[in-house]
Amino acid sequence: VPAVIYDMHAHMWSEAHAGQADESSRGLRLPIDLDGHRAWAARLFPGREVHYLMLATPVGGMDVAGHNSWLADQMARDPLSGANLAVTPDMSPVELAQAVTAGGFVGLKPYRTFADDPAEAAIRDFLPEEQIEVADQLGLGITLHLSKRHGAADPANLRDLEELTGRYPRVRWILAHCARGFNAFMLEESIHVLKGLPNLWYDTSAVNDLYSHYLL
């Protein structure tokens, strides 16, 4: 284990921003702040220095603005960490840019939860292209959890990723969870397309399939 660890996929939550969230999202709503993460890091990685790319927790019905403001305040305490802004499809480009600037966010965290069909949503259904334009203008990252049953193996997702990575060269795309490769079959063929796309990265959070890591 190295002396310095950078966790590229961590979440933070406070029930103060639950808003209109119902019991269906209870499993996502684990209250934890920066001090809580640091306490766990001290137990898991004793003697190591740990920093984060902290992602907003996307919960339907939540107070998005309040959650983002709290996340920014928490992460401002660690200048070597960064945070991703929770974005919903109804956020205007102006609203998004202002929130990024005010909170010092380094990226966006869209989520399929906010699409009309979370299970089979296209990327633009939960990340409108005008929001991607803002990310490109500001040079942000986008941590993207793909939708659709076959994830990165879905032909529509592959076409969209080819188009969007080419059209917006200043966006740093991070495909979460090994491009959602919890099962390696999603990557066996699609990796031959993904490997040729510019500014495309992966985080390996929560994926226990060794073959997925091998393919990436």
N, C-alpha and C positions, 0 to 999 in steps of 0.2 A: 504494500500500500504506500503510495508516494507521500511525501511530506506535505504537499498542498493538493487538496481535492477540490474540484469544481463540479458541483452537482448541476447538470444542465436541465433537469426536469424535476422541480419541486413545487408544491402547492401550499398556499396559505389561506386560512379562512377564519372569519369571525362571525358568530351568530348575530352580531349587531347589524349585519347587512343582509340578513336572510330575506327581508322584505316580504313578498308574497309567496315565497317558496313553500311548497307543501311537503308532505311526508315522503313522497316518491323520491326526493333528492337527498334524503337523510344520510344515505351511505356516502355521499360526496362531502358532507359538511362536517369534517373533522376540525374542530377549533384548534388552531395552532398558529403562533406568531413567530417572529424571528428568534426570540429567546427559546421558544419550544424547539425549533429546529436545531439551535445551537446545543441545547441540552442533549438531544438525541445524537448529534454528531460527536459530542464528547464521549458518549457511551459506545458508539459504533466504531469510531476512529480516534481512540485516545492518542493525544500528543500530536495530532495533525491539525493543520490549518484548513478550514472548510469555508468555501464561498458558494454562491448559488446563482443560477438563472431562475428566479422565482416567478411562477406562472399564476395568474389569477385563477381562482376556482370558478368555473362556469356553471352556475346554478340557475335554472329557469325561475323567473319571478323575483330574483334577488335585486337589491339596490346596487346596480352596476357602478354608478358614479361614486357612491360611498365606499364600496369595496375597493375600487381602484385608488381612491384617495388614501385610504388606510394602508393599502399595499405599498404605495409610494413612500408614505411616511415611515413605515417599518424598514424598507430596504435602503432608505437614505442613511441609515445608521451604519451601513457597510458599503463604503465606496468601491470595494472590489467586487461586489455583487451587482446584478442587474435584475430588472423585472419586466415582465410582459403585461401589457394592458389588456384587460378583458374587453373584447369588442362584440357587439351584437349587430345584426344586419341592418337595423334601423338607425345606427349612428351615422350622422352626416360626416363628410370629409372634414369640414371645418371643426366640428365637435371633436372628432378623433385627433386631429392635429393639435388642437389646444390641449387636450388631455395628455397627449404624449409629451408635449413641451413642458406643461405645468408639473408633471410628475417625474420627469426625467426618465421615462421608459425607453428601453432599448429595442422593444419589439412588441408584436401584437399576439394575442391569444384568442383566436376565434374558436368556436366549438360547434359541432353538429347539433348539440342540444337546442340551439336557438333556431334551427331550420324547421320548416313545416313538417318535413319527413326526416327525422334524425337518422333513421336507419339507412336510407337510400339517397341522401342529399348529395347533390353535386357540390364541388368546392365553392362555386359562386353563390350557392343557396345560403351559405352561412358566412361567406366572406365576399361581399360584393366587390366588383372590380374597382370601383372608385375608392374603396379603402386600400386596395393593393397599390393604387396609384400614389396614395399618401405615403405608404410604406416605402415605395420606390423613391419618392422625392426626398424623404427624410433619411434614407439609408438604413431602414429598420430590418430586424429579423421577423419572421413569422413562424411560430411553432404550430404546426398543422397536424391535427389528428384526423386522418382521412375517414370518410364515411363509405357507405356501400358494402355489401356483403363480402366482396372479395378484396376490399381495400386497394392496395397498390396494383393488384392484378386486374382490377376492373378497367376495361378499355377506355371508358369515358374519363376516369381519373388520370390515366396515363396521357391521354390527349390534352386534358386541361393542364397538367403539369408541364408538358412539353411547351404548350403555348405560353403559359404564364411565366415560366422561368426565362423564356426567350424574350418576352415582351417587357419584363421588368427586371433589368440586369442588376439593379442596386439592392434588390431584396435578397436577404439571406434566408433561404427556406430551410427549416428544420422539420423533417418528417418524424413526428413523435412515435415512440414505441417501435423502433426498427421499421419505420414506414407502416406502422400498425401490423407488423409481421409477427403477431403472437403465434401464428401457425406458419411455418416456413413455406408452405405451398404458395402463399401469396407473393413470395419473392423469387421463386425458382425461375420464372420466365421474365417477370417484370423488371428484375434487377438489370437485365441487359438493355433496357430502355433507360432506367433511372441513372445508371452509371454514366450516361452520356450527357446528362442535363447539367447546366451551369448553376453554380451557387446553391447546390443542394447538399444538405447535411442530414444526419440522423441522430436522434438520441436513442439510447438503448433501455430507457426506463421500463421496468416491469415485465420485460420479455425474458422468459426462462428457456425458450427453445434455442439450444446451442446452435442448430443449423441455421437459424435466422441470422445470428451473429456471424457465423462463418461466411454466409453468402454476402453480407454487407462488407 
